Amino acid sequence: MTLLTDDRHILVGDIPNWLTSMISRCPTPDTDTAATDWAHTAQHWIHCWAAAAGRPVPTMYEALDRFVATMRAEGDLSENQIAQVCHAVDPGRAPSLAEGIGAATERFLWRVRPWILLWISFAHWTVSWCTHRQRGHLLFLARDMLTTYLTARRLHQKTPSGLDIRLAHASRSDHGTLSDVLGLRTGEQYRPGRVALVDSGCYGTVMSRLAGQLDPAAVPEDEAACLFFFSRNPRIFGYLNYLLSPSILELDVAGTDVADFVIYAGDVLEAMPKPYRVVRSNGVLTTELQDLLTFCLGMAVLKEVDDFSVAGPPVTVPQAQRRALELYAAYAHAGRSRMLADSLLFHAPAPQQLPDSYGFASLDYQSFPPQNEIFGSAPG
């Protein structure tokens, strides 16, 4: 791994190995009690953060304040959602920073764990589909797809599929060349055959741009496949949209908008704390660590996902459907049950009004009810 020690940046091409190394060194639960010492685990991540970031370790109050500032800067959540996340992780009065972050981590993971099965099932389905369809190259868009990317790599290690699995750090705010977003070394080239692009989802502006960079002259059958966890674009596949399609057919006519839950599920995935952010340093895409609490929560989530991937067999589609319906039930009835409300990270999806900055009109498609209502692309 190349660490730019002058300003503590990590090249985007080194992120996969860096993440894998960090996760492998995390303390494991006690083998006798199967219990996790959250303060001990938090102390490990605090030490890792201080060593890599080169910044003073904050107080718990400062850590919470910077955590909120990071959520606002990321722009994934509304102010109401941010307030609800803060309530969910609030550790109260903790005797030490490690105990405070440990308590926040335990509270956060308690609300996140039910979703992990869905994320892992998406990774399993994606790898299986690409193998069956002879799409030999998978590009997972970072940072939202870190959980799915790590699962796909674990699955590939268990049962080698011959797939070339990579991270692409493409975004709306800074979409560089293909070499930039893949973190290729000088002189290194990437000339994939049939490729699939995998992202958390939404409208597809970043996906469309990246697909055009891969092979602008590709014939239709060799164009990049686009796989979303959830889709607000009726022309782009959404795993959760299809997973819940029987319920959408059954419940939508009864006056229940399951499509809102699909968008909510996407918000939950995109709200997962990212251990690092992408910046430009001397014209090169690099990364730097986030604030302490965001880093600790982000690494804790990735560790949970990795442990689940290592321990369990592939998740079947029926299993994923059952879990999605269980989560939908909690979401739908949270307003009438304090217990269900407390199990959620936040209580409603982000506003559905289409932002002009997405460049949605340039995607050149028409959609009509009920398709645009089901996918949540109709303003509302």
C-alpha positions in Angstrom: 0.0 0.0 0.0 1.3 3.5 -0.9 0.7 6.0 1.9 1.5 9.6 1.0 3.0 10.4 4.4 3.4 14.1 3.7 -0.4 14.7 3.8 -1.7 11.3 5.0 -3.5 10.4 1.8 -4.0 6.9 0.4 -4.2 6.4 -3.3 -7.6 5.1 -4.5 -5.9 2.1 -6.1 -4.6 1.1 -2.7 -8.0 1.2 -0.9 -9.0 -2.4 -1.5 -5.9 -3.8 0.1 -5.9 -1.2 2.8 -9.5 -2.0 3.8 -8.8 -5.8 3.8 -5.8 -5.3 6.0 -7.6 -3.1 8.5 -10.6 -5.5 8.8 -8.3 -8.5 9.2 -6.6 -6.9 12.2 -9.8 -6.0 14.1 -10.2 -7.9 17.4 -12.7 -10.7 17.2 -15.5 -11.6 19.7 -14.5 -13.7 22.7 -14.7 -17.4 21.5 -16.1 -18.6 24.9 -18.9 -16.1 25.3 -19.4 -14.9 21.7 -19.5 -11.4 23.3 -17.9 -8.4 21.8 -16.1 -6.0 24.1 -17.2 -2.8 22.3 -14.9 -0.5 24.2 -11.9 -2.7 23.4 -12.9 -2.8 19.7 -13.5 1.0 19.7 -10.0 1.5 21.2 -8.5 -0.6 18.4 -10.2 1.7 15.7 -9.3 4.8 17.6 -5.6 3.7 17.6 -5.8 2.9 13.9 -7.4 6.3 13.1 -4.8 8.3 15.2 -1.9 6.4 13.5 -3.2 6.9 10.0 -4.8 10.3 10.2 -2.1 12.0 12.2 -4.7 14.2 14.0 -5.2 14.7 17.7 -7.8 12.4 19.2 -11.0 14.4 20.0 -13.2 14.3 23.0 -16.5 12.4 22.7 -18.4 15.7 22.4 -16.0 16.9 19.6 -16.3 13.4 17.9 -20.1 13.7 17.8 -20.0 17.3 16.6 -17.6 16.3 13.7 -19.8 13.2 12.9 -22.7 15.5 12.3 -20.6 17.9 10.2 -19.5 14.9 8.0 -23.1 13.7 7.5 -24.1 17.2 6.4 -21.1 17.5 4.1 -21.8 14.1 2.5 -25.3 15.3 1.5 -27.0 11.9 1.6 -29.4 12.6 4.4 -32.0 15.3 5.3 -31.7 17.3 8.5 -34.5 15.2 10.0 -32.7 12.0 9.1 -29.4 13.3 10.6 -31.2 14.2 13.8 -32.6 10.7 14.0 -29.2 9.0 13.3 -27.7 11.1 16.1 -30.5 10.0 18.5 -29.9 6.4 17.4 -26.1 6.4 18.2 -26.1 8.8 21.2 -24.0 6.9 23.8 -25.0 9.2 26.7 -22.4 10.0 29.4 -19.5 7.6 28.9 -16.5 7.5 31.3 -14.0 7.4 28.4 -13.8 8.0 24.6 -13.4 4.3 23.9 -16.5 3.5 26.0 -18.5 6.2 24.3 -17.6 5.2 20.8 -18.1 1.5 21.8 -21.6 2.3 23.0 -22.3 4.3 19.8 -21.1 1.4 17.7 -23.2 -1.1 19.5 -26.3 1.1 19.1 -25.6 1.7 15.5 -25.0 -1.9 14.6 -28.1 -3.1 16.4 -30.1 -1.0 13.8 -27.9 -1.9 10.8 -27.5 -5.7 11.2 -31.0 -6.7 9.8 -30.0 -5.0 6.5 -26.8 -6.8 6.1 -28.5 -9.9 4.7 -30.0 -7.8 1.9 -26.7 -6.3 0.9 -25.0 -9.6 0.9 -27.8 -11.2 -1.1 -27.3 -8.4 -3.7 -23.6 -9.2 -3.9 -24.3 -13.0 -4.3 -26.9 -12.3 -7.0 -24.6 -9.9 -8.9 -21.7 -12.3 -9.0 -23.9 -15.2 -10.0 -25.6 -13.2 -12.8 -22.3 -11.9 -14.2 -20.9 -15.4 -14.2 -24.0 -16.8 -15.9 -24.1 -13.9 -18.4 -20.4 -14.0 -19.1 -19.8 -10.5 -17.8 -16.2 -11.1 -16.8 -15.5 -7.6 -15.3 -17.3 -6.1 -12.3 -16.9 -2.4 -11.3 -18.4 -1.5 -7.9 -18.9 2.2 -7.5 -17.2 3.5 -4.3 -18.0 4.4 -1.7 -21.6 3.4 -1.4 -20.8 -0.1 -2.7 -18.0 -1.0 -0.3 -20.1 -3.5 1.6 -21.2 -5.3 -1.6 -17.7 -5.1 -3.1 -16.1 -6.8 -0.1 -18.7 -9.5 -0.1 -18.1 -10.1 -3.8 -14.4 -10.5 -3.2 -15.0 -12.9 -0.3 -17.4 -14.9 -2.5 -14.8 -15.0 -5.2 -12.2 -16.3 -2.7 -14.5 -19.1 -1.6 -15.6 -20.1 -5.1 -13.3 -18.6 -7.8 -15.4 -17.3 -10.6 -12.8 -15.9 -12.9 -14.3 -12.5 -12.5 -12.2 -9.3 -12.4 -13.7 -7.4 -9.5 -12.7 -3.8 -8.9 -13.6 -0.5 -7.2 -14.3 2.7 -9.2 -14.2 5.9 -7.2 -16.5 7.8 -9.6 -18.9 10.6 -8.4 -21.0 13.4 -9.6 -18.7 16.0 -8.0 -15.4 14.7 -9.4 -15.6 12.3 -12.2 -12.1 12.0 -13.7 -10.7 9.7 -16.4 -11.1 6.0 -16.2 -7.5 5.7 -15.0 -8.4 8.2 -12.2 -11.4 6.5 -10.9 -9.8 3.0 -11.0 -6.6 4.2 -9.4 -4.4 2.7 -12.2 -0.7 3.0 -12.0 1.4 4.9 -14.6 1.4 2.8 -17.7 -1.3 0.4 -16.4 -4.3 0.0 -18.7 -7.8 -1.4 -18.3 -9.4 -2.9 -21.4 -12.3 -5.0 -20.1 -14.4 -7.2 -22.2 -18.1 -7.4 -21.2 -18.4 -5.4 -18.0 -21.1 -4.8 -15.3 -21.3 -1.6 -13.3 -22.7 -2.0 -9.7 -24.0 0.9 -7.6 -26.3 1.6 -4.7 -28.7 3.3 -7.1 -30.8 6.4 -7.8 -31.0 7.8 -11.3 -27.9 6.7 -13.2 -26.0 9.9 -14.1 -22.7 8.6 -12.8 -23.3 5.1 -14.2 -24.1 6.5 -17.6 -20.9 8.6 -17.7 -18.7 5.7 -16.6 -20.3 3.3 -19.1 -19.5 5.8 -21.9 -15.9 5.9 -20.8 -15.5 2.2 -20.9 -16.3 1.6 -24.6 -18.2 4.3 -26.4 -18.3 2.2 -29.6 -19.6 -1.0 -28.0 -22.4 -2.8 -29.8 -25.6 -3.1 -27.7 -25.1 -6.6 -26.5 -21.6 -5.7 -25.3 -22.5 -2.4 -23.6 -21.9 -2.2 -19.9 -24.6 -3.8 -17.7 -26.0 -1.5 -15.0 -27.0 -3.1 -11.7 -28.5 -1.0 -8.9 -29.4 -2.1 -5.4 -32.4 0.2 -5.7 -33.5 2.1 -8.7 -35.4 5.4 -9.2 -34.8 5.2 -13.0 -37.4 2.9 -14.7 -34.8 2.0 -17.3 -32.1 0.7 -14.9 -32.4 -2.6 -13.1 -33.0 -2.3 -9.3 -32.5 -5.5 -7.3 -34.8 -4.4 -4.4 -37.4 -3.2 -6.9 -37.7 -6.6 -8.3 -37.3 -8.4 -5.0 -40.4 -6.6 -3.7 -42.3 -6.6 -7.0 -45.0 -9.2 -5.7 -45.6 -7.0 -2.7 -45.8 -3.8 -4.9 -48.4 -5.5 -7.0 -50.4 -6.7 -4.0 -50.1 -3.8 -1.7 -50.1 -0.8 -4.0 -53.7 -1.4 -5.1 -54.6 -1.5 -1.4 -53.3 2.0 -0.9 -49.8 1.1 0.5 -46.8 2.6 -1.2 -44.1 0.0 -1.0 -42.1 2.0 -3.5 -41.3 4.5 -0.7 -39.7 1.7 1.3 -37.5 0.8 -1.7 -36.2 4.4 -1.7 -35.9 4.2 2.1 -33.8 1.1 1.8 -31.5 2.8 -0.6 -31.2 5.7 1.8 -30.1 3.3 4.6 -27.4 1.8 2.4 -26.1 5.2 1.3 -26.2 6.5 4.9 -23.6 4.0 6.0 -20.6 5.9 7.3 -17.7 5.8 4.9 -14.3 5.4 6.6 -12.6 7.7 4.1 -13.5 10.5 1.6 -12.1 11.0 -1.9 -10.0 14.2 -2.6 -7.7 15.4 -5.3 -4.0 15.8 -4.3 -1.6 17.2 -6.9 -4.1 16.3 -9.6 -4.5 12.7 -8.5 -7.5 11.1 -6.9 -6.6 10.0 -3.3 -8.4 9.4 -0.1 -8.1 10.7 3.5 -9.7 9.4 6.6 -13.1 10.8 7.8 -13.6 12.1 11.3 -13.1 9.7 14.2 -16.6 8.5 14.8 -17.5 8.2 11.1 -14.4 6.1 10.6 -15.1 3.9 13.6 -18.7 3.2 12.6 -17.8 2.7 9.0 -15.1 0.2 9.8 -17.4 -1.6 12.3 -20.1 -2.0 9.5 -17.5 -3.4 7.0 -16.2 -5.8 9.7 -19.8 -7.0 10.4 -20.4 -7.6 6.7 -17.1 -9.4 6.2 -17.8 -11.7 9.2 -21.2 -12.5 7.8 -19.8 -13.3 4.4 -17.1 -15.6 5.9 -19.5 -17.4 8.2 -22.5 -18.1 6.1 -23.5 -19.8 2.8 -24.9 -17.7 0.0 -28.2 -16.0 0.7 -31.1 -17.2 -1.4 -33.6 -14.9 -3.1 -36.5 -16.3 -1.0 -34.5 -15.5 2.2 -33.8 -12.0 0.9 -37.5 -11.5 0.1 -38.5 -12.6 3.6 -36.0 -10.2 5.2 -37.1 -7.3 2.9 -40.7 -7.9 3.9 -39.8 -8.0 7.6 -38.0 -4.7 7.3 -40.8 -3.3 5.3 -43.3 -4.2 8.1 -41.1 -2.5 10.7 -40.9 0.6 8.5 -44.6 0.6 7.7 -45.8 0.2 11.3 -43.1 2.3 13.1 -45.5 5.2 13.5 -47.7 3.0 15.7 -45.0 1.1 17.6 -42.2 2.7 19.6 -40.3 -0.6 19.6 -40.4 -0.7 15.7 -39.5 3.0 15.5 -36.5 2.5 17.7 -35.3 -0.3 15.5 -34.9 2.1 12.6 -31.9 4.3 11.9 -34.3 6.9 10.6 -38.0 6.9 9.9 -38.6 8.1 6.4 -36.9 8.3 3.0 -35.3 11.5 1.7 -37.6 13.9 -0.2 -38.4 12.6 -3.6 -38.4 15.9 -5.5 -36.0 15.5 -8.4 -32.9 17.7 -8.1 -32.0 19.7 -11.2 -28.3 19.1 -10.6 -28.7 15.4 -11.4 -28.9 16.1 -15.1 -31.8 13.6 -15.3 -33.2 15.1 -18.5 -30.1 14.2 -20.4 -30.7 10.5 -19.8 -33.3 10.7 -22.6 -36.2 8.5 -21.6 -39.9 8.8 -21.0 -41.7 7.1 -18.2 -45.4 6.9 -17.3 -47.5 5.9 -14.4 -47.4 3.5 -12.7 -43.8 2.8 -13.7 -42.4 6.2 -12.6 -44.4 6.0 -9.3 -43.1 2.5 -8.6 -39.5 3.6 -9.2 -40.0 6.8 -7.3 -38.8 9.0 -10.2 -42.0 11.0 -10.3 -41.6 14.3 -8.4 -43.4 14.2 -5.1 
